[in-house]
Amino acid sequence: MVTMDTGRRILHRGVVAIEGPRLAYVGPVDGFAARAGDHVVDCRGLLLMPGLINTHTHTCMALFRGLGDDRPRSAWAPTFTLAEQARATLDDYYWGTILGGLEMLANGITCTADRFSHMGTIAEAFDRIGMRAIVCQTIWDVDRPLEWDQAAALADRWGADPERRVHCGIGPHAPDSCSDALLRRVRAFAAERGARIFIHCAQSEVEVAAVRSRGHRGSIHCLHSAGLLGPDAVLAHCIYVDYEEIDLLARTGAWVSHCPVSNAKIEARVAPVARMLRQGVRVALGTDWAPTNNGMDLFDEMKNAGLLNKVAAADPEVLPVDRLLAMATIDAARALGVEGQAGSLEVGKRADVIALSMDGLHLQPWHNVPSTLVYAAKGIDVRHVWVDGRHVIDDRAPTTLDAAEVRARIAKIAVRLTA
């Protein structure tokens, strides 16, 4: 059992007890006695750990997996959409979220930060499958009508209380697609509602050139001048940043959502995460969306983050396994403001727990547990998943929906989208 608690305890024979939605006991076997009427799940031969946390994605875009490969950087402009999106309906995006959400759960991801349009519908899909999610309506006002009313309605419906399994943030698209006035309005809204801010930042050279044309020295400088940086802000990507901007991130306590696979695929770049960590920036991991990753597996993301950043820094010691494991669990929980509910196995927290098979040949032998989880384990090793104490993946099968029905629906949608 890997707890990721403050002592980073690893127990070789442990028990987790769940009462309602919360953890009632986390500790050694000899410290716990089952009571009459308890439901016991035998996890001998499995590894228990906190559910993984994805700090940046667009789940509904699982519909378009495999349709964004091998394109030049210039193809991913701020207004980029896949041609197939023109045929997508609201119902399609609902089922795309069901597909992507179940994929994440099956890979051991119990919580995600998600942003897109149509978020009222997408939030309902997350609620149906039993996943923990922070949802944001994407808003911008440069070359596109502002959807502020939709963002406000989402916040009215779901609130911003992290105790709620599905709750709301505010999601300005990026510094180049949002005016300075809109960025300041977002900061005021976040302060009024207690909502966290989620924004793409410094994800392309085109973006940086656009904000410089508005008189800013860079994308981080743009957000700082609008008062947007702070411990409640999560900035996805941050590829094109300089030393001074990294210092701003560190001084303001803003979070970076590092998406190494997506960045490598779209930009053929690696964000300077090693330098960020040396300067004290807080970093967690995200998968981004299926068109630029093709999967949502944080075990895969941990491995790629470690390897790509070692290459980029020309230093095999950067991003050790303990740091990578934290970036997908407790640090990710802190980034999303849910560290009181998730990210570690501790009494009183929500029961977001995953159980992995330990008997795969690719996992043997277990010399170093964190190293094996980061560099050898895969999402397919996950056997069981609980969210809020609810058993949502049972022996690799979803319990909240019929997987065969989901596959059938997605197959019909895919035929129509690509006709």
VOGU-3710 file (C-alpha; in Angstrom, 3 decimals, decimal comma):
1> mvtmdtgrri> 0,000/0,000/0,000  1,437/3,355/-1,132  -0,192/6,096/0,950  1,428/9,312/-0,390  0,712/10,770/3,061  3,054/13,247/4,773  5,315/10,382/5,857  5,166/8,759/2,408  4,410/5,440/4,113  4,637/2,256/2,069
11> lhrgvvaieg> 3,054/-0,700/3,875  3,705/-4,226/2,712  0,577/-5,582/4,393  -2,088/-2,951/4,819  -5,807/-2,347/5,120  -8,040/0,465/3,894  -11,447/0,775/5,545  -14,174/2,889/3,947  -17,228/4,253/5,717  -19,619/6,054/3,399
21> prlayvgpvd> -17,550/8,278/1,120  -14,539/8,579/3,450  -11,490/6,652/4,586  -11,980/5,373/8,151  -8,721/3,437/8,509  -5,425/3,362/6,635  -2,735/1,235/8,215  -1,245/-2,151/8,918  -3,316/-5,325/8,983  -2,658/-6,001/12,651
31> gfaaragdhv> -4,138/-2,624/13,620  -7,576/-3,304/12,178  -10,396/-5,684/13,041  -13,304/-6,160/10,653  -16,781/-5,881/12,155  -19,835/-8,023/11,547  -21,571/-6,828/8,411  -18,467/-5,300/6,819  -18,100/-5,924/3,096  -14,589/-7,225/2,487
41> vdcrglllmp> -12,757/-6,909/-0,827  -9,767/-9,251/-0,902  -6,862/-7,276/-2,362  -4,084/-9,735/-1,610  -1,636/-9,634/-4,497  -2,720/-6,090/-5,392  -1,189/-2,702/-4,661  -3,415/0,002/-3,148  -2,702/3,689/-3,701  -4,597/6,976/-4,019
51> glinththtc> -6,402/7,603/-7,280  -4,349/9,539/-9,836  -5,292/13,144/-10,631  -5,239/14,685/-14,123  -4,733/18,459/-13,983  -5,556/19,238/-17,632  -7,649/17,608/-20,346  -10,694/17,953/-22,608  -12,352/14,606/-21,986  -15,084/14,720/-24,631
61> malfrglgdd> -12,445/14,868/-27,362  -11,877/11,145/-26,903  -14,287/11,039/-29,866  -11,490/12,297/-32,107  -8,645/10,020/-31,047  -6,214/9,435/-33,922  -7,372/12,400/-36,014  -4,673/14,900/-34,987  -1,421/13,145/-35,834  1,682/14,425/-37,631
71> rprsawaptf> 0,627/18,034/-38,224  2,873/21,104/-38,341  2,904/23,474/-35,373  1,080/26,058/-37,462  -1,943/23,732/-37,710  -2,651/24,175/-33,990  -3,655/27,847/-34,080  -5,895/29,242/-31,305  -8,952/28,797/-33,531  -8,025/25,214/-34,444
81> tlaeqaratl> -10,822/22,683/-34,725  -10,847/19,256/-36,323  -12,950/19,075/-39,477  -14,980/16,249/-37,922  -16,113/18,547/-35,096  -18,478/20,333/-37,474  -20,702/17,225/-37,432  -20,607/16,711/-33,649  -23,807/17,228/-31,646  -24,311/17,959/-27,966
91> ddyywgtilg> -25,227/14,316/-27,431  -21,991/13,274/-29,141  -19,965/15,337/-26,679  -21,895/13,790/-23,797  -20,967/10,278/-24,929  -17,435/11,392/-25,747  -17,125/12,453/-22,110  -18,547/9,113/-20,974  -15,927/7,349/-23,126  -12,996/9,498/-22,004
101> glemlangit> -14,118/9,488/-18,382  -14,421/5,710/-18,243  -11,020/5,419/-19,924  -9,513/7,595/-17,187  -11,221/5,631/-14,413  -10,054/2,348/-15,912  -6,496/3,775/-15,929  -6,742/4,720/-12,261  -7,505/8,430/-12,726  -10,201/9,285/-10,207
111> ctadrfshmg> -10,168/13,084/-10,534  -9,679/15,449/-13,462  -9,764/19,117/-14,358  -11,753/19,470/-17,574  -12,545/22,414/-19,818  -14,370/22,839/-23,110  -17,594/24,285/-24,475  -20,936/22,617/-23,649  -19,719/22,078/-20,086  -23,226/21,910/-18,635
121> tiaeafdrig> -23,730/18,685/-20,576  -20,204/17,424/-19,931  -20,541/17,939/-16,164  -23,641/15,731/-16,168  -21,635/12,979/-17,882  -18,939/13,132/-15,191  -21,613/12,970/-12,527  -23,199/9,919/-14,157  -20,006/7,852/-14,239  -19,120/8,755/-10,647
131> mraivcqtiw> -15,858/10,577/-11,331  -14,438/13,531/-9,405  -14,123/16,523/-11,742  -13,504/20,264/-11,725  -15,322/21,598/-14,789  -14,762/24,907/-16,598  -16,584/26,527/-19,492  -13,916/27,778/-21,897  -14,298/31,514/-22,497  -12,559/33,975/-24,787
141> dvdrplewdq> -13,416/37,243/-26,479  -10,809/37,652/-29,241  -12,344/36,700/-32,615  -15,177/34,809/-30,892  -18,366/35,699/-28,984  -17,856/35,642/-25,220  -19,751/32,802/-23,490  -19,733/34,426/-20,055  -23,353/33,569/-19,312  -22,643/29,868/-19,850
151> aaaladrwga> -19,646/30,044/-17,490  -21,715/31,794/-14,810  -24,586/29,315/-15,209  -22,150/26,410/-14,781  -20,886/27,953/-11,549  -24,460/28,503/-10,346  -25,339/24,854/-11,028  -22,278/23,100/-9,588  -20,706/25,617/-7,211  -17,002/25,824/-6,392
161> dperrvhcgi> -16,934/23,835/-3,145  -14,167/21,199/-3,369  -16,235/18,950/-1,095  -18,562/18,415/-4,054  -17,443/15,550/-6,283  -18,245/17,625/-9,387  -17,666/21,332/-8,955  -16,749/24,357/-11,011  -13,744/26,496/-11,932  -13,375/29,334/-14,431
171> gphapdscsd> -11,592/28,651/-17,731  -10,238/31,547/-19,816  -8,823/29,969/-22,960  -5,351/31,533/-23,267  -3,609/34,929/-23,078  -3,800/35,464/-26,842  -7,505/34,618/-27,122  -8,586/36,618/-24,052  -8,362/40,388/-23,819  -6,670/41,974/-20,811
181> allrrvrafa> -10,086/43,195/-19,677  -11,500/39,654/-19,746  -8,526/38,309/-17,774  -9,135/40,929/-15,066  -12,838/40,024/-15,042  -11,907/36,370/-14,573  -9,752/37,210/-11,551  -12,654/39,147/-9,989  -15,047/36,255/-10,645  -12,649/33,741/-9,106
191> aergarifih> -12,292/35,862/-5,986  -16,065/36,334/-5,684  -16,992/32,664/-6,239  -13,972/30,957/-4,711  -13,358/29,231/-8,062  -9,952/28,155/-9,304  -8,633/29,453/-12,625  -7,573/27,128/-15,443  -5,875/28,567/-18,541  -3,611/27,466/-21,384
201> caqsevevaa> -0,414/29,517/-21,309  2,750/29,835/-23,403  1,719/26,787/-25,412  2,915/28,083/-28,792  5,187/30,685/-30,363  2,106/32,086/-32,130  0,498/32,773/-28,750  3,589/34,501/-27,380  3,885/36,683/-30,501  0,225/37,706/-30,152
211> vrsrghrgsi> 0,559/38,842/-26,539  3,756/40,701/-27,354  1,872/42,586/-30,049  -0,400/43,812/-27,223  2,600/45,232/-25,352  3,373/42,340/-23,000  6,834/40,785/-22,739  5,416/37,259/-22,757  2,421/35,140/-21,837  3,281/34,874/-18,130
221> hclhsagllg> 3,861/38,630/-17,988  0,435/39,126/-19,594  -1,305/37,061/-16,917  0,678/38,725/-14,147  -0,293/42,223/-15,289  -3,958/41,162/-15,169  -3,534/39,833/-11,622  -4,320/36,312/-12,726  -1,309/34,537/-11,250  -1,703/33,027/-7,811
231> pdavlahciy> -1,964/29,750/-5,885  -5,466/29,220/-7,304  -4,324/29,420/-10,942  -3,374/26,348/-12,995  -1,492/27,114/-16,208  -1,373/24,323/-18,780  1,815/23,788/-20,797  4,131/26,803/-20,164  6,559/25,698/-22,880  7,766/29,115/-24,068
241> vdyeeidlla> 8,813/30,869/-20,863  12,017/32,649/-19,826  13,897/32,830/-16,521  12,047/35,935/-15,360  8,677/34,384/-16,111  9,626/31,223/-14,242  10,526/33,425/-11,278  7,075/35,065/-11,506  5,444/31,649/-11,406  7,459/30,729/-8,323
251> rtgawvshcp> 6,830/34,010/-6,489  3,077/33,993/-7,106  2,609/30,311/-6,247  0,842/29,564/-9,541  0,671/25,933/-10,667  1,901/24,529/-13,970  0,101/21,562/-15,521  2,845/19,767/-17,409  1,545/17,725/-20,372  4,728/16,175/-21,826
261> vsnakiearv> 3,210/13,803/-24,388  0,891/16,409/-25,897  3,676/19,025/-25,962  6,014/16,617/-27,729  3,374/15,705/-30,289  2,138/19,228/-31,103  5,195/21,419/-30,594  8,082/18,915/-30,548  9,142/20,738/-27,407  9,582/19,989/-23,706
271> apvarmlrqg> 8,555/22,601/-21,146  11,539/23,634/-18,963  10,206/21,747/-15,945  13,608/20,953/-14,459  14,409/24,663/-14,375  10,951/25,437/-12,973  11,402/23,001/-10,119  14,863/24,362/-9,327  13,362/27,858/-9,067  10,518/26,669/-6,837
281> vrvalgtdwa> 7,613/26,486/-9,285  4,827/24,081/-8,354  4,220/21,502/-11,099  1,672/18,708/-11,562  0,842/16,430/-14,503  -1,878/16,439/-17,154  -2,638/14,353/-20,216  -4,293/17,004/-22,407  -6,791/15,630/-24,938  -6,931/12,473/-27,030
291> ptnngmdlfd> -6,150/14,107/-30,432  -2,724/15,193/-29,115  -1,986/12,305/-26,783  -4,149/9,434/-28,058  -4,613/8,158/-24,538  -5,296/9,341/-21,019  -2,948/7,269/-18,897  -1,064/9,087/-16,130  1,274/6,149/-15,587  2,418/6,720/-19,163
301> emknagllnk> 2,596/10,469/-18,504  4,795/10,027/-15,429  7,257/7,937/-17,422  7,361/10,364/-20,334  7,732/13,356/-18,024  10,728/11,720/-16,412  12,433/10,667/-19,621  11,760/13,764/-21,738  12,851/16,162/-19,021  16,065/14,225/-18,393
311> vaaadpevlp> 16,849/14,553/-22,105  15,850/18,221/-22,261  17,975/19,094/-19,223  20,819/16,763/-20,265  20,707/15,570/-16,666  19,630/12,029/-15,741  19,067/13,074/-12,110  16,214/15,535/-12,689  12,631/14,538/-11,804  13,318/11,566/-9,535
321> vdrllamati> 10,589/8,957/-9,187  9,281/10,263/-5,850  8,674/13,680/-7,401  6,953/12,185/-10,462  4,652/10,086/-8,293  3,705/13,159/-6,257  3,014/15,149/-9,440  0,265/12,662/-10,336  -1,201/12,371/-6,829  -0,814/14,727/-3,868
331> daaralgveg> 0,755/17,645/-5,769  -1,969/17,365/-8,420  -4,558/17,451/-5,627  -2,978/20,643/-4,285  -3,039/22,173/-7,759  -6,780/21,530/-8,066  -7,545/22,591/-4,508  -8,759/19,125/-3,483  -5,868/18,117/-1,220  -8,329/17,923/1,668
341> qagslevgkr> -10,336/15,330/-0,248  -7,913/13,398/-2,475  -4,315/12,763/-3,476  -3,301/10,520/-0,578  -4,664/7,706/1,562  -5,358/9,366/4,931  -8,175/8,941/7,428  -10,932/11,472/6,862  -10,200/12,033/3,195  -12,565/10,907/0,477
351> advialsmdg> -12,168/7,260/-0,436  -10,574/7,678/-3,878  -8,564/4,459/-4,044  -7,144/2,322/-6,832  -5,869/-1,271/-6,725  -3,271/-2,482/-9,237  -2,321/-6,018/-10,126  1,256/-6,726/-9,037  1,808/-9,982/-10,917  2,515/-8,728/-14,459
361> lhlqpwhnvp> 5,796/-9,929/-15,880  6,670/-6,335/-16,792  6,518/-5,418/-13,085  8,845/-8,109/-11,701  10,700/-7,922/-9,386  9,437/-5,171/-7,066  12,822/-3,863/-5,896  11,677/-0,243/-5,696  7,944/0,430/-5,445  7,881/4,102/-6,590
371> stlvyaakgi> 10,241/3,319/-9,478  8,091/0,394/-10,599  4,936/2,527/-10,497  6,518/5,369/-12,494  8,569/3,489/-15,082  6,976/0,037/-15,419  3,302/0,168/-14,399  0,569/0,903/-16,923  -3,055/1,940/-16,708  -4,067/-1,545/-17,813
381> dvrhvwvdgr> -2,649/-2,888/-14,535  -5,506/-1,215/-12,615  -8,032/-3,777/-11,334  -10,326/-1,820/-9,001  -11,241/1,841/-8,527  -13,259/3,537/-5,815  -14,381/7,194/-5,908  -16,084/8,640/-2,845  -16,205/5,073/-1,552  -18,169/3,853/-4,583
391> hviddraptt> -16,741/0,875/-6,458  -16,749/2,332/-10,002  -14,299/-0,127/-11,621  -14,637/-3,740/-10,495  -12,040/-6,141/-11,885  -11,374/-3,778/-14,815  -15,109/-3,384/-15,667  -17,126/-0,178/-15,156  -20,015/-0,521/-12,737  -21,878/2,710/-13,533
401> ldaaevrari> -22,508/1,978/-17,238  -22,429/-1,010/-19,564  -19,095/-0,871/-21,437  -20,561/-2,727/-24,437  -23,314/-0,114/-24,783  -20,753/2,700/-24,629  -18,623/1,056/-27,332  -21,670/0,563/-29,560  -22,777/4,185/-29,201  -19,279/5,507/-29,871
411> akiavrlta> -18,926/3,300/-32,962  -22,110/4,783/-34,462  -21,028/8,332/-33,641  -17,576/7,749/-35,154  -19,062/6,530/-38,440  -21,162/9,681/-38,727  -18,372/12,063/-37,721  -15,933/10,687/-40,298  -18,411/9,970/-43,100
//
